[in-house]
Amino acid sequence: MDAFTAGLLQRIKTTESDLTRALETGDDFLADVEQGELDDLRRLAAEHGVEVGVTAV
């Protein structure tokens, strides 16, 4: 796995965790921000052929 792929997957994992925490604490604004970031990262992954496991967040 190259550095780009590893970094992208790590950013996705971190953002998913941050989104879960925002949802659990009821921080709707932060949840929206994290969801937007996650959508962007998943789009970037798809554009570069990086397979991302689907999580239910």
Residue, then its C-alpha position, 0 to 999 in steps of 0.5 A: m500500500d502506498a503512502f497516499t492510500a494509507g494516509l487516505l484510509q487513516r483520514i477516513k477512519t479518523t473522520e468516521s470516529d469523529l463523526t460517531r463521537a459528534l453524533e453520540t454527544g448530540d453535536d449536530f453542527l460538528a456531525d454535519v462538518e464531519q459528514g461533509e469531510l467523510d463524503d469528500l474523502r470517500r469521493l476522493a478514494a473512489e476517484h483514485g480507485v481506493e476501496v473503502g469499507v462501508t460503515a454504518v454511521 
